[in-house]
Amino acid sequence: MLMTFMHGLKAQVMQKTGYTAFPSEFVASRRVDVYLPPDYPAKAPYRVLYMHDGQNLSDPATSMRSMPWKADFSLMQLMKKGEIPPCILVGIWNTSARYQEYAPEPAFTHAGDSLKLKIKEHYGEMPYSDRYLRFITEELKPFIDREYLTNPDAQSTAIAGSSMGGLISLYALCKYPGVFGSAACLSIHWPILTKVNDKSMFHSFSRWLEENLPKDGEHLIYLDQGTETLDSLYAPYMNEIRQLFIRAAFPAESYSIRVFEGAAHEESAWAERFPEVLRYLYRR
């Protein structure tokens, strides 16, 4: 079901269109929001930014702790100033299967029976992020490119998210480098599945990551973390990832790893630094 409405005055904010139950052969249907620049379609073709946890992007009524990213506002302000190019934002809502869809499957390549049993006990079933990414790359993105005036090339297509959404964004770029040219991963949740608390998942994913980072100099990757609440756990993992990028000879000018002192694991912190993230993603 399609629903279209104006999120404020057209001259001031982005236009928002929603699909209440976007269908898929790979995962459960879900809501997808599309935010169009105020001047759409005057500056076509447009770049596209896909973001996970779409219910947290703009509306306090649907956001965690009523604290949205204000992603549409940040995009609009930077476009208005000419700091980033014209861009369409696609917000993909999560479902009750968020952990199964966002946990990268390579993290479980070497999982033994006991680990698999723990995962099923806590989460009901093993992750199926490959199916989620097929939904995005084979169903959602082709639809967006057909229905809207986009530039479908990888260099014009970015993907972003926070926490588990950061994990799946990094995995998406490395698994589909021909689809995504850049990824922003805020407060990326390196422990993978916290309830299981088994570091072998991180090591399995990091081995896959080292082998699959696109090293052509055509991709941008942004990673960050705070230092408070859940983010306080991430420093040892991030240090290993820094070394991984060096070992993999990933071009130094093609990635950024940032630490924000005092920042917590929450939407208000991500909203505060999102403009800086956007400037990095669209710096080329």
LINKAJO-V109419 format. One record per residue. N is the residue number from 1. RES is the residue in three letters. PHI is phi in degrees with one decimal (* if undefined). OMEGA is omega in whole degrees, 0 to 359 (none if undefined). D_LAST is the distance of its C-alpha to the last C-alpha in Angstrom with 1 decimal. Layout:
n: [N/N]
res: [RES/RES]
phi: [PHI/PHI]
omega: [OMEGA/OMEGA]
d_last: [D_LAST/D_LAST]
//
This chain:
n: [1/2/3/4/5/6/7/8/9/10/11/12/13/14/15/16/17/18/19/20/21/22/23/24/25/26/27/28/29/30/31/32/33/34/35/36/37/38/39/40/41/42/43/44/45/46/47/48/49/50/51/52/53/54/55/56/57/58/59/60/61/62/63/64/65/66/67/68/69/70/71/72/73/74/75/76/77/78/79/80/81/82/83/84/85/86/87/88/89/90/91/92/93/94/95/96/97/98/99/100/101/102/103/104/105/106/107/108/109/110/111/112/113/114/115/116/117/118/119/120/121/122/123/124/125/126/127/128/129/130/131/132/133/134/135/136/137/138/139/140/141/142/143/144/145/146/147/148/149/150/151/152/153/154/155/156/157/158/159/160/161/162/163/164/165/166/167/168/169/170/171/172/173/174/175/176/177/178/179/180/181/182/183/184/185/186/187/188/189/190/191/192/193/194/195/196/197/198/199/200/201/202/203/204/205/206/207/208/209/210/211/212/213/214/215/216/217/218/219/220/221/222/223/224/225/226/227/228/229/230/231/232/233/234/235/236/237/238/239/240/241/242/243/244/245/246/247/248/249/250/251/252/253/254/255/256/257/258/259/260/261/262/263/264/265/266/267/268/269/270/271/272/273/274/275/276/277/278/279/280/281/282/283/284]
res: [MET/LEU/MET/THR/PHE/MET/HIS/GLY/LEU/LYS/ALA/GLN/VAL/MET/GLN/LYS/THR/GLY/TYR/THR/ALA/PHE/PRO/SER/GLU/PHE/VAL/ALA/SER/ARG/ARG/VAL/ASP/VAL/TYR/LEU/PRO/PRO/ASP/TYR/PRO/ALA/LYS/ALA/PRO/TYR/ARG/VAL/LEU/TYR/MET/HIS/ASP/GLY/GLN/ASN/LEU/SER/ASP/PRO/ALA/THR/SER/MET/ARG/SER/MET/PRO/TRP/LYS/ALA/ASP/PHE/SER/LEU/MET/GLN/LEU/MET/LYS/LYS/GLY/GLU/ILE/PRO/PRO/CYS/ILE/LEU/VAL/GLY/ILE/TRP/ASN/THR/SER/ALA/ARG/TYR/GLN/GLU/TYR/ALA/PRO/GLU/PRO/ALA/PHE/THR/HIS/ALA/GLY/ASP/SER/LEU/LYS/LEU/LYS/ILE/LYS/GLU/HIS/TYR/GLY/GLU/MET/PRO/TYR/SER/ASP/ARG/TYR/LEU/ARG/PHE/ILE/THR/GLU/GLU/LEU/LYS/PRO/PHE/ILE/ASP/ARG/GLU/TYR/LEU/THR/ASN/PRO/ASP/ALA/GLN/SER/THR/ALA/ILE/ALA/GLY/SER/SER/MET/GLY/GLY/LEU/ILE/SER/LEU/TYR/ALA/LEU/CYS/LYS/TYR/PRO/GLY/VAL/PHE/GLY/SER/ALA/ALA/CYS/LEU/SER/ILE/HIS/TRP/PRO/ILE/LEU/THR/LYS/VAL/ASN/ASP/LYS/SER/MET/PHE/HIS/SER/PHE/SER/ARG/TRP/LEU/GLU/GLU/ASN/LEU/PRO/LYS/ASP/GLY/GLU/HIS/LEU/ILE/TYR/LEU/ASP/GLN/GLY/THR/GLU/THR/LEU/ASP/SER/LEU/TYR/ALA/PRO/TYR/MET/ASN/GLU/ILE/ARG/GLN/LEU/PHE/ILE/ARG/ALA/ALA/PHE/PRO/ALA/GLU/SER/TYR/SER/ILE/ARG/VAL/PHE/GLU/GLY/ALA/ALA/HIS/GLU/GLU/SER/ALA/TRP/ALA/GLU/ARG/PHE/PRO/GLU/VAL/LEU/ARG/TYR/LEU/TYR/ARG/ARG]
phi: [*/-96.0/-135.9/-126.1/-155.7/-95.9/-89.2/98.9/-74.4/-57.8/-70.9/-112.8/-135.0/-75.2/-81.1/-119.4/-120.2/-125.4/-113.5/-70.9/-145.3/-68.1/-78.7/-154.1/-86.5/-104.9/-139.6/-65.5/-64.5/-158.0/-77.8/-130.6/-105.4/-121.2/-107.0/-106.1/-58.6/-55.4/-94.4/-57.7/-103.8/-61.9/-112.4/-65.3/-82.1/-103.9/-73.5/-130.4/-114.8/-96.1/-130.4/-83.6/51.2/-59.2/-71.4/-96.1/-82.1/-143.0/-106.3/-58.0/-67.6/-112.6/-85.7/-58.5/53.3/59.0/-120.3/-77.1/-69.0/56.6/-64.7/-65.5/-65.9/-63.4/-59.3/-61.4/-63.1/-71.4/-66.0/-61.3/-81.9/77.6/-82.8/-135.1/-74.8/-55.5/-145.4/-100.5/-107.6/-115.5/-100.1/-99.6/-68.0/-85.6/-130.3/-66.0/-98.8/-55.4/-64.9/-65.8/-84.3/-97.8/-80.2/-60.1/-61.4/-60.1/-66.1/-118.4/-58.3/-106.1/-67.8/-82.5/-61.0/-66.7/-67.6/-61.9/-64.7/-62.3/-62.5/-66.6/-64.9/-87.6/-119.6/90.6/-161.0/-72.7/-59.3/-138.0/-64.2/-62.7/-67.2/-62.4/-70.4/-66.6/-57.8/-69.1/-80.8/-103.0/-119.3/-70.0/-60.8/-58.2/-64.6/-60.4/-68.6/-78.1/-86.5/-126.3/-86.0/-112.2/-96.9/-78.3/-62.5/-58.8/-66.9/-108.0/-123.6/-119.8/-137.9/-151.4/-178.0/-125.1/58.3/-61.8/-65.6/-70.5/-59.0/-69.9/-68.0/-64.7/-61.9/-60.2/-64.1/-74.8/-82.1/-126.9/-66.8/-83.7/-106.4/-112.2/-95.7/-152.8/-143.0/-116.6/-126.7/-92.8/46.5/-59.0/-89.4/-62.2/-64.4/71.4/-117.6/-61.3/-64.5/-85.8/54.7/-131.5/-69.0/-61.7/-65.3/-62.6/-65.9/-65.0/-68.6/-65.6/-63.6/-63.6/-61.5/-60.9/-80.5/-119.4/-60.6/-71.7/-107.2/-85.4/77.6/-100.5/-115.8/-115.4/-130.7/-114.1/-128.1/-150.7/-158.5/-95.9/-128.3/-115.8/48.2/-61.9/-63.4/-65.9/-84.3/-87.9/-54.9/-61.2/-66.4/-63.7/-62.9/-66.7/-67.6/-55.9/-66.5/-61.5/-62.3/-69.3/-61.0/-76.7/57.5/-72.2/-53.9/-60.2/-78.6/-107.0/-146.3/-137.2/-121.4/-120.3/-123.5/-110.4/-62.6/84.0/-82.6/-96.7/-89.4/-160.0/-60.5/-63.7/-68.4/-68.6/-62.5/-64.3/-99.7/-62.0/-57.3/-65.6/-61.7/-62.6/-60.1/-70.5/-58.8/-111.3/-73.9/-87.2]
omega: [181/173/182/177/180/178/184/181/183/183/187/184/181/175/184/176/182/173/191/181/181/187/178/173/188/183/179/176/182/177/176/177/177/180/182/178/181/183/180/8/190/186/180/0/185/169/182/174/177/180/178/181/188/181/182/191/188/189/178/183/182/185/175/179/179/181/180/176/190/186/180/180/180/177/183/182/181/176/181/180/182/182/175/181/176/189/172/178/177/180/182/181/174/179/177/179/184/182/180/183/187/181/183/184/178/177/185/182/184/181/177/183/182/178/179/179/178/181/180/178/184/188/175/180/179/179/178/181/178/177/178/179/175/174/182/188/185/183/186/182/176/178/180/181/177/189/184/183/185/164/187/184/179/182/178/184/181/178/187/176/180/179/175/176/174/177/184/177/178/178/181/181/183/179/181/181/176/180/183/179/181/180/175/186/184/179/186/188/185/178/177/181/189/184/181/175/179/186/179/178/178/182/178/179/182/176/178/182/181/181/189/175/178/188/185/181/182/184/177/178/177/178/174/175/169/180/183/181/185/180/181/180/195/187/180/178/182/177/177/180/175/180/178/180/178/180/182/181/175/186/184/180/184/177/178/176/186/174/181/182/177/182/181/181/183/187/182/178/180/177/183/182/181/177/178/177/180/178/179/182/185/182/180/none]
d_last: [36.5/34.0/34.0/32.1/32.3/30.6/29.3/30.5/30.3/27.9/26.8/25.8/24.5/23.0/25.5/26.6/28.1/29.8/31.3/34.0/34.8/32.2/34.1/33.4/35.4/33.8/33.9/35.6/34.6/32.7/31.2/27.7/26.2/23.8/22.2/21.4/19.8/22.7/22.0/21.9/22.3/21.6/17.9/18.1/16.6/14.9/12.5/14.7/14.9/18.1/19.9/23.2/26.2/25.6/28.8/27.3/24.4/26.1/29.9/32.1/34.9/33.2/31.1/32.4/34.6/33.6/30.4/27.4/23.7/23.5/20.3/20.8/21.5/18.4/16.2/18.4/18.3/14.6/14.4/17.5/16.1/13.0/10.8/9.2/9.8/13.2/13.9/17.1/18.3/20.8/23.1/25.3/28.5/30.1/33.7/36.6/35.2/32.1/32.9/33.8/30.6/28.1/29.7/28.2/31.1/30.6/31.7/35.1/35.5/38.1/39.6/43.4/45.8/46.3/42.6/42.4/45.5/44.1/40.9/43.1/45.4/42.7/40.3/42.6/40.9/38.4/34.6/33.3/29.5/29.3/31.0/28.7/25.6/27.6/28.1/24.4/23.4/26.6/27.8/25.5/22.3/24.3/26.2/23.1/21.8/25.4/26.1/23.0/20.8/17.7/15.3/16.8/14.5/13.3/9.6/10.4/12.8/12.6/15.8/17.1/20.4/22.6/25.6/26.7/23.8/21.5/23.6/23.4/19.6/19.3/22.0/20.5/17.3/19.6/22.2/20.2/17.1/17.6/17.3/14.7/11.2/10.8/13.7/14.7/18.3/20.1/23.5/23.6/27.3/28.0/31.7/31.1/34.5/36.0/39.5/40.0/38.8/38.5/36.0/36.4/34.0/31.2/32.2/32.3/28.8/27.4/29.1/27.6/24.1/24.5/25.6/22.9/19.6/17.3/16.9/15.2/12.0/10.2/10.5/9.5/12.7/13.7/17.4/19.7/23.4/25.9/29.2/31.7/33.5/32.2/29.2/31.7/32.4/28.9/28.8/30.8/28.6/25.3/26.8/27.6/24.1/22.8/25.2/24.4/20.7/22.2/24.9/22.7/20.7/17.4/14.8/14.8/11.2/10.5/12.6/14.0/17.7/19.0/22.6/23.7/27.3/29.7/27.4/29.4/28.7/28.6/26.7/27.1/25.3/22.3/22.3/22.2/19.1/17.2/15.4/14.0/13.1/11.3/9.3/8.3/7.8/5.5/3.8/0.0]
//
